Amino acid sequence: MSIVSTLFVMTVIHMNFGQEFSWGPTANVSCHYVHSNSTFPLLQSTLPQRSIFFHQTSCPANLTSRQVCSIESAARTHPAWQINVIFSGPVHLETVNGVELLRRFSNIKFWMINIKEFSKNTPLEGLVNSGILSKCQWGMERTRDVLKYLSLYKFGGIFLDLDIVIARSLGSLARNWAARENANKVGDGILAISKNSIGHNMTNVAIRYIVSIYKNNHWCKESQDVVMGVLQKLCSTNDANYMSSATCNGFEVYGSQFFYPIGKQSAREYFVPGEVQDHSAYIYHLWGDVTNGYKISKSSPYSKLARRFCPNAYGLYFED
């Protein structure tokens, strides 16, 4: 990256630090239906088995400093995996923050998809072509969820939210798994589904579930995790505490301490002065939907995690 480019990116990030993209009922997703000549290549039809997916579904498409950190931490902890950063809105190389920094990692690949083409000849094609996502109150989240399950349906791999820091390799874990956010809920912001029979069954049920809740008009009216509804169909228990590979037909459910060590109600703890309390976690989920505007203290757990697991992003974006 040239000195001029670096200064420009640093200026943009520092001006917008803590400012994330629009989510929730007011978010506009119409850009996903626009065909554009992107400078990123179209997503390939085949990908390595060891693939991690990040979907950036904002309109307009870009990356924030925290998202750059998430991607870098994935690349560093998974050098033998392909890290796929997928944009579904119009995007151009020269306007995306952090691309030059991330391209230093040979295992990070940037892709572009068009949601209509991506869903073609899949069970979600009709839903996408209906245009309901652009009318949905929670259109941005629902678009991300549709693309998440389509990616896992087509390729298998691991989907990760962009508001995380990865501290340990996920390669030693089961091939199909999710994690409890708390005692009552399994989240789908961190989700692994393979192409084996267990994963195939999971994606098929998930996609049918998505279609059914759209038909009942529930998904657009409220934020709703697909994975919890799917597991209640697949498992022999409806209690998240007892969901595991033994009760869920081979699909594993890990404890919150490994992926959500700080709960949503305590998310501010990541950004105020303090120490990282749980060093056994694979992932630290930052709960971006409630922490987007938080100022980051240099002595905070998040700052210390970023310094260790995304040092390039930390040095460029987080230091004064």
C-alpha positions, 0 to 999 in steps of 0.5 A, a space after each residue: 500500500 502506498 503512503 498516500 493510500 495508507 494515509 487516506 485509509 487511516 483518515 477514513 477509518 479514524 473519522 468513522 471509527 465506531 460508526 458501523 453500517 445500518 442494520 435493523 428495520 431501516 436498512 436498505 437492501 435494494 443494492 443486492 438486486 443491482 448488477 454492477 461491474 465489480 472489480 472483485 471476481 465472481 465467487 467460484 463454483 467450487 471452493 476448498 473444503 476448509 473454507 471460512 465465509 464472511 458475508 458483507 451485506 451492507 449497502 453500500 459495501 465496505 469494511 470497517 476497522 473492526 471487520 478488517 480485524 475479524 478477517 485478519 484474525 481468521 487468516 492468522 489462526 487458519 493459515 491452511 484454510 481459505 478465508 472468503 470475504 464475500 460482497 453482495 452489494 456493488 463494490 469496487 476495490 479502490 473504495 473498500 477499506 483494508 483490502 490492501 492490508 488483507 491481501 498480504 495474506 495469501 489465504 484471504 480471497 475477495 469475491 462478489 456475488 449477485 443474490 439472484 444468480 447465487 440463489 439460482 437453481 436452489 430451493 431459495 431461488 423463488 424467495 429471493 426472486 420474489 423481492 421480499 428481502 427488499 421489503 422486509 423490516 429486517 432486510 439486511 439481517 435476513 439477506 445475510 442469513 439467506 446468503 449464509 445458508 446458501 453458502 453452506 448449502 453449496 460449499 460447506 464450511 464455517 460461517 462467521 459474523 464480522 464482529 468477532 476476534 478469532 483466538 484459536 483454530 477451529 480445525 479441531 472441532 466437529 465438522 457440524 456445530 453451533 454454539 450456545 449464546 446463553 443457557 436458552 439460545 443457540 446462535 447462528 452467528 458462528 456456524 459450521 456445516 459440512 457437506 457430509 450427511 449430517 451437514 446436508 440434512 442440516 442445510 436442507 432443514 434450514 432452507 425449508 425452515 426459512 421458506 416456511 417462516 417467510 410464508 408465515 410472514 414471521 421472519 420480516 417482523 422480528 429478529 429470529 435465529 434460524 438455527 434454533 428453530 432448525 435444532 428444535 426440529 432435529 434434536 430430541 430436546 427443545 432445551 438448548 442446555 441439552 442440545 449436543 451431538 448425542 441429542 441432535 443427530 450428530 450436530 454438535 452444540 458447544 458451550 457459550 464460554 468458547 465463543 461468547 465468553 462475554 454475554 450480550 448484556 455485558 458487551 460493554 466490558 470488551 471496550 472499557 479498561 479491563 483484562 481478557 478473563 477467559 483465555 480458553 475461548 476460540 472466538 470472542 463475539 463483540 455483539 456489534 448490534 449493540 456495541 457499534 458506537 462504543 469508543 475503544 479504550 486502549 487498555 480494554 480487552 478488545 484492544 488487547 485482543 486486537 493487538 495480539 490477533 490482528 496486529 496489522 489492523 491494530 497498528 493501522 487503525 487502532 493506534 493514535 
